[in-house]
Structure formats: C-alpha cells, structure tokens
Amino acid sequence: MNRLILALVLVGLVGTALAEHPRERRAPPDIPDAQALIDACWAMSLAKRSSVNNPKIREGILDTVLCLEDVIADQYSYFGYSESILTRKELREKLEALRHSVGRLYWVIMNENPGCIPTCGTIKHTRHLSEVADVLERMIRTMIEQRKEYGF
C-alpha cells in the first residue's frame, strides 16, 4: 500500500513538473504561411477562371488544383519520411487518385442527381474541382500547422 501511495505521489510530481515546464517548440522562420501558398495557386489561374467560357473556367480551376498538389508535394519533402513509408512518386499517385475520386463523387452529386434532368447547368460542371481544391487546401493547412507545431 505504501509503495502504491509513493508511486502515485511520484507520478503527480513528475506530471506537475512537466506541466510547469512545457517543452517550447519554435517554428523555424522559413515555414510559409498556408493561406499565402493557397492564394498563390488561385491567383495564377484568375485569368482563365474569369472567362465567360465554361471550359476555360474549368481549366483554370484544374490549374489551381494541380498547383495545390504541387504545394503538398513540396511541403511533404520537409516531413523527412523515409522512402519506405511513401515515395514522392507514390505521393503524386495518391494525390491524383484523391483528385479523381473526390472529383467524381462531387460530379455525381451535383450533375447526376434526379433533379438534373435534363441538366443542372454548366456551372455545376466546374464545381467538383472546387470541392477537390477545398480538400487539398485543408491538407496544406494541416501540413503547415504540423510544421509550425513541431518546428521542422
């Protein structure tokens, strides 16, 4: 019984010491702002997205999606994973598969539902790409948050 009490007291003291002296993690100054990276991808496609031509708008949004994938691939290199976990080629393949699967699901939801007979309009023909961009933007924010939190 005395050993149990002593062990509990020691655990409490160690826990208190750790709480009073948390390890400080500092973000290196070269970690970019996630929103700035995202905004740059949207800015580069503005001319196409400002078109009145729906295929041109779609092409512009796809350019942004591909740019966001590039940002993820660039940020991935800072994580220092070994090639046995996920190679850069595998990462690119997974991003492409993500784009196709999320894009297809949103395409079906927005363009092939019972209310879209005969059509839901051509603007819905671009929306699936914007939804893919949302997923990639969240991933970029998460990657930057992790880099800042753990200082790499």
N, C-alpha and C positions, 0 to 999 in steps of 0.2 A: 504494500500500500504506500509506504514511504517513497519507494522508487517511482511509483506512478505519479505521485504528487510532485516529486523532484523533476521528473520528465516534463510534466505539464508546465511547471514554472519556467524551466529552461526554454521550452518551445515559445512560451509567452514573451520571455526576454528577447529571444532571437527575433521573433516577429516584430516586437516593438522597435528594436534596433534597426531592422530593415525598413520599417515604415518611417522612422525618423531620418534615415539617411538613404533615400532612394537613389539608385544609380542614375546619374544625369546622362541623357542621350542628347547629343547635339547634332543637328543636321548640317552636313558639310555645305558650304556656301554655293557649291556648284549644282545643287539639285534644283531643277527648273520648276516653275510654277505650272501645275497641271492645267489650269484654265488657259494659260498662255499657249501651251502646246496645242490644246484643243482649238482655241481660237485661230491659230495659225493655219490649221488644216481647213477650217471653214472659210477663212479669208482667201485662200488660194483658189477656191472654186467659185467665188462670188460671181464672176462674170457669167459663167455657164448657168449658175443657179438663178441668175437674174433674167435669163432669157424668157421669151414668151413661148418658146418651143419646148414642149414637154420632154421629148427625148434628150434635148440638150440639158434641161434641168436635172433629169435622171443621171446623165453622165457626170454632171457637176457633183451631185451628192455621192455618186460612186467614187469620184476622185477624192472626196473628203474621207470616205470610209477607208479607202486604200491608204491614205495619208495617216489616219488614226492607227491602222495596223502597223505602219512603219514606225510610229511613235512607240507602240507597245514593244515591237521588236528591239528598238534602240534601248528602251528602258530595261528590258529583260536582261540585257548584257550586264547591267550593274548588279544583278542578283547573284552572280557568281556561281550559278548552278553548274554541276559537272555535266558533261555530255551524256552521262548515263541516265540522268533524270529526264532531260528534254533537250534535244539538239535544236539549234537555230532553225534548221530545215523542218523539223517536227513542229516547232512553234508556228512557223509560217503555214504549215499544212493545217494545224488546228485552228488558226485564225481564219483561214479560207473556209474550212468546214463550218465554223461558227457563223461566218457571214452567210453561207448558203443555207444552213438550217434555220437560223433565226429569220433571215430574209424570206425564205419560203413559207414559214409558218405565218409571218405577218402578211405576206402576199395573199395567202388563202383566207385569212381572217378578214382582210379588207377588200378583196376583189372577187372572191368566190363564195361569198355568203349568199343566202337565199334572197336578200334584199338587193343584190346586184344583178338583177335580171332586167334588162339586158346588160347593164353596166352600172358601176358606181362612179364613173367619171375618170378621166385620165389623170387627174391629180393624185388619185389613190395609187397610180402606177409608180409613184416615186416614194410613197410613204414607208414602204417596207425598208428601204435603205436608210431612212432617217431613224427608224427603230434600231437597226443594226448599229448605227452611229451612237445611239444612246448607250447601248451595251458596251461598246468599246470605250466611250468616254468614262463610264463608271470604272472600267478596268484601269484606265490611265490614272484616274484619281486615286484608286486603291494602291497602285504601284508607287505613286509619288508619296502617298501617306506612309506606306511602309518604309520607303527610303528615308523619309524625314524622321519617323519614329525611331528607327534603328541606326540612323546615321551612316548609311552607305550609299 
